[in-house]
């Protein structure tokens, strides 16, 4: 899936050098180097979009953040962390970039008290990323590891969907009935449309393997144009549940983002 955004302008008052892999936060207020975004908020690019001059890709947007205003009477503006995908040198001046996103941006979130404390190595995140990359055209994949805390999860889901602009968020862990299993409740607080079909498909996949699948409370739904799916916390269950919904992910995201084509041809 390709998304074309409005052009972006980079202004610099000094010489700037970027090397492949460099990640640089650039604000929108005047500084040594800053960005001019499109004026309309609906034209703002999300993470995974690539900035090019001519045929040469030079940067990918890795993160969006708020830039505090230097004047207390002014309002904060959005800045971006750009990662260089080529060696680039700038002299003082203005540089225009086309901005395109090819494929989907994916975030996975593992909820684990022990994992977040460094007491357990996570296995589920890499499994999720590998499975998604095998199935979808992915332009960016980023992982997060947090404790089983409802407020942290709600804040992270909202930020990744509404500010960062990820297309797909997959969580792992916290879907059972334990006292620290808070993922479904936190997810329900922020999603706008619930996708019961995803939930039924994952439950059926679990029940085909074990009767314990009945206790999973995994939720799926949407936040804006972002698809959110809860997965269990064990590597085996992650594989089984993800396999049940992988075939529907791309179609769901395309429809969520306004694809006007028919869902099926008779």
C-alpha positions as CSV (number, residue, x, y, z in Angstrom):
1,X,0.0,0.0,0.0
2,X,1.4,3.4,-1.0
3,X,0.5,6.7,0.7
4,X,1.7,10.0,-0.8
5,X,1.9,12.9,1.5
6,X,2.5,16.6,0.9
7,X,6.1,17.6,0.4
8,X,8.3,18.4,3.5
9,X,10.9,21.2,3.7
10,X,14.1,21.0,5.7
11,X,15.7,24.3,6.6
12,X,19.2,24.6,8.0
13,X,21.2,27.6,9.1
14,X,24.5,25.7,9.4
15,X,26.2,22.8,7.7
16,X,24.7,19.5,8.7
17,X,26.0,15.9,8.0
18,X,24.0,12.7,8.3
19,X,25.4,9.2,8.0
20,X,23.5,6.0,7.4
21,X,21.8,4.9,10.6
22,X,22.0,8.3,12.3
23,X,18.8,9.2,14.1
24,X,18.3,12.9,14.6
25,X,15.4,14.8,16.3
26,X,14.4,17.8,14.2
27,X,12.0,20.3,15.7
28,X,9.6,22.6,13.8
29,X,10.7,25.8,15.5
30,X,13.8,27.6,14.0
31,X,17.0,25.9,15.1
32,X,20.2,24.7,13.4
33,X,18.0,22.4,11.4
34,X,14.2,22.2,11.5
35,X,11.3,20.9,9.5
36,X,8.3,22.6,7.8
37,X,5.4,20.3,7.9
38,X,2.2,20.5,5.7
39,X,-0.2,23.0,7.2
40,X,-3.2,20.7,7.5
41,X,-3.0,18.0,10.2
42,X,-4.6,15.4,7.9
43,X,-1.6,15.8,5.6
44,X,0.9,14.9,8.3
45,X,3.0,11.8,7.5
46,X,3.3,9.0,10.0
47,X,6.2,6.8,11.0
48,X,7.7,4.7,8.2
49,X,7.3,7.4,5.6
50,X,10.4,8.1,3.5
51,X,11.8,11.4,2.4
52,X,13.4,11.6,-1.0
53,X,14.9,14.2,-3.4
54,X,14.5,13.0,-6.9
55,X,15.0,9.2,-7.0
56,X,17.3,9.2,-3.9
57,X,15.7,8.2,-0.6
58,X,17.6,10.0,2.2
59,X,15.5,9.7,5.4
60,X,12.8,7.6,7.1
61,X,10.5,9.0,9.8
62,X,11.1,7.0,12.9
63,X,9.1,8.9,15.5
64,X,7.0,12.0,16.0
65,X,7.2,14.3,19.0
66,X,6.0,17.6,20.3
67,X,8.4,20.5,20.2
68,X,8.0,23.0,23.0
69,X,7.5,26.6,21.9
70,X,10.4,29.0,22.6
71,X,7.8,31.8,23.1
72,X,5.4,31.1,26.1
73,X,2.7,32.7,24.1
74,X,3.1,30.3,21.2
75,X,1.9,26.7,21.0
76,X,3.9,23.5,20.7
77,X,4.5,22.0,17.3
78,X,5.2,18.5,16.1
79,X,8.8,17.5,15.3
80,X,10.3,14.2,14.0
81,X,13.1,11.8,14.5
82,X,14.6,11.2,11.1
83,X,16.9,8.2,10.4
84,X,19.3,8.6,7.5
85,X,19.2,5.9,4.9
86,X,22.0,7.5,2.9
87,X,25.0,9.7,3.6
88,X,23.8,13.3,3.2
89,X,25.5,16.6,3.7
90,X,23.7,20.0,3.7
91,X,25.0,23.5,3.5
92,X,22.8,26.3,4.8
93,X,19.6,26.6,2.8
94,X,16.2,25.1,2.1
95,X,15.6,21.5,0.9
96,X,12.4,20.1,-0.4
97,X,11.5,16.4,0.0
98,X,8.8,14.2,-1.4
99,X,7.2,12.1,1.3
100,X,5.9,8.6,0.6
101,X,5.1,5.5,2.6
102,X,5.3,2.2,0.9
103,X,3.8,-0.7,2.9
104,X,2.6,-0.8,6.5
105,X,4.1,0.5,9.8
106,X,3.8,-2.1,12.6
107,X,4.3,-1.8,16.3
108,X,4.3,-4.7,18.7
109,X,3.9,-4.3,22.5
110,X,4.8,-7.0,24.9
111,X,3.3,-6.7,28.4
112,X,5.4,-8.4,31.1
113,X,6.3,-7.2,34.6
114,X,9.3,-9.5,34.6
115,X,10.3,-8.7,31.1
116,X,10.1,-4.9,31.8
117,X,12.2,-5.4,34.9
118,X,14.9,-7.3,32.9
119,X,14.2,-10.6,34.7
120,X,13.0,-12.4,31.6
121,X,14.0,-12.4,28.0
122,X,11.1,-11.7,25.6
123,X,10.4,-14.2,22.9
124,X,7.0,-13.1,21.6
125,X,8.0,-9.8,20.0
126,X,10.5,-11.3,17.5
127,X,7.9,-14.0,16.6
128,X,5.3,-11.4,15.9
129,X,7.7,-9.3,13.8
130,X,8.9,-12.3,11.8
131,X,5.4,-13.5,11.0
132,X,4.1,-10.1,10.0
133,X,7.1,-9.4,7.7
134,X,6.5,-12.8,6.0
135,X,2.9,-11.8,5.3
136,X,2.7,-8.1,4.8
137,X,4.7,-5.4,3.0
138,X,6.3,-3.7,6.0
139,X,8.0,-0.3,5.9
140,X,8.8,-0.1,9.6
141,X,8.5,-2.4,12.6
142,X,9.2,-1.2,16.2
143,X,8.9,-3.1,19.4
144,X,8.0,-2.0,23.0
145,X,8.3,-3.8,26.3
146,X,6.2,-2.5,29.2
147,X,4.9,-3.8,32.6
148,X,1.3,-4.9,33.0
149,X,0.1,-1.4,33.8
150,X,-3.2,-0.2,32.4
151,X,-2.3,3.5,32.2
152,X,0.9,2.8,30.4
153,X,-0.8,0.6,27.8
154,X,-3.6,3.1,27.2
155,X,-1.2,6.0,26.8
156,X,1.1,4.0,24.5
157,X,-1.7,2.7,22.3
158,X,-3.1,6.2,21.9
159,X,0.3,7.7,21.0
160,X,1.3,5.0,18.6
161,X,-2.1,5.2,16.7
162,X,-2.9,8.9,16.8
163,X,0.4,10.7,16.9
164,X,2.9,8.3,15.4
165,X,0.5,7.0,12.8
166,X,1.2,3.2,13.0
167,X,-1.0,1.1,10.7
168,X,-1.0,-2.0,12.9
169,X,-0.4,-2.5,16.7
170,X,-0.1,-6.1,18.0
171,X,0.0,-6.6,21.8
172,X,1.2,-9.8,23.6
173,X,0.4,-10.8,27.1
174,X,-2.2,-9.9,29.8
175,X,-5.2,-11.6,28.1
176,X,-6.0,-14.2,30.7
177,X,-7.7,-14.0,34.1
178,X,-4.8,-13.4,36.4
179,X,-4.8,-10.4,38.8
180,X,-2.3,-8.5,36.5
181,X,-4.0,-9.4,33.2
182,X,-5.2,-5.9,32.2
183,X,-4.7,-5.8,28.4
184,X,-8.3,-6.3,27.2
185,X,-9.7,-3.7,29.6
186,X,-7.1,-1.1,28.7
187,X,-7.6,-1.8,25.0
188,X,-11.3,-1.4,25.3
189,X,-10.9,2.0,26.8
190,X,-9.2,3.4,23.7
191,X,-10.5,1.5,20.7
192,X,-13.4,3.0,18.7
193,X,-14.7,0.0,16.7
194,X,-14.5,-3.5,18.0
195,X,-13.7,-6.3,15.6
196,X,-15.4,-9.4,17.1
197,X,-14.6,-11.5,14.1
198,X,-10.9,-11.3,14.9
199,X,-11.6,-12.3,18.5
200,X,-13.7,-15.3,17.5
201,X,-11.1,-16.5,15.0
202,X,-8.4,-16.4,17.6
203,X,-10.5,-18.1,20.2
204,X,-11.3,-20.9,17.7
205,X,-7.6,-21.3,16.9
206,X,-6.8,-21.7,20.6
207,X,-9.6,-24.1,21.2
208,X,-8.4,-26.3,18.4
209,X,-5.2,-26.8,20.4
210,X,-6.3,-26.7,24.0
211,X,-9.5,-26.4,26.1
212,X,-7.7,-23.6,28.0
213,X,-8.3,-21.4,25.1
214,X,-11.7,-20.5,26.6
215,X,-10.1,-18.2,29.1
216,X,-8.5,-15.9,26.6
217,X,-10.1,-12.4,26.6
218,X,-8.2,-10.9,23.7
219,X,-9.7,-7.9,22.1
220,X,-9.4,-6.5,18.6
221,X,-10.5,-3.1,17.3
222,X,-9.5,0.2,15.7
223,X,-8.2,3.5,16.8
224,X,-8.6,6.1,14.1
225,X,-7.0,4.4,11.0
226,X,-5.0,1.9,13.2
227,X,-5.8,-1.7,13.7
228,X,-5.1,-3.1,17.2
229,X,-5.1,-6.8,18.0
230,X,-4.4,-8.4,21.4
231,X,-2.4,-11.7,21.4
232,X,-1.7,-14.1,24.2
233,X,1.6,-14.1,26.1
234,X,3.2,-17.4,25.3
235,X,5.2,-18.0,22.1
236,X,3.2,-21.0,21.1
237,X,-0.2,-19.2,21.5
238,X,1.1,-16.1,19.7
239,X,1.9,-18.2,16.7
240,X,-1.5,-19.9,16.7
241,X,-3.6,-16.8,17.3
242,X,-1.6,-14.7,14.8
243,X,-1.9,-17.3,12.1
244,X,-5.7,-17.1,12.5
245,X,-5.9,-13.4,11.6
246,X,-2.8,-12.8,9.4
247,X,-4.7,-13.4,6.2
248,X,-7.2,-10.6,7.1
249,X,-4.8,-8.0,8.3
250,X,-3.9,-6.3,5.0
251,X,-7.5,-6.1,3.7
252,X,-8.7,-4.8,7.1
253,X,-6.1,-2.0,7.1
254,X,-6.7,-1.0,3.5
255,X,-10.5,-0.7,4.2
256,X,-9.8,1.2,7.4
257,X,-7.7,3.7,5.5
258,X,-10.4,4.3,2.9
259,X,-9.8,1.7,0.1
260,X,-13.0,2.1,-2.0
261,X,-12.8,-1.2,-3.9
262,X,-15.3,-3.9,-3.3
263,X,-14.6,-6.4,-0.6
264,X,-15.4,-9.3,-2.8
265,X,-16.2,-10.0,-6.4
266,X,-19.1,-12.3,-7.1
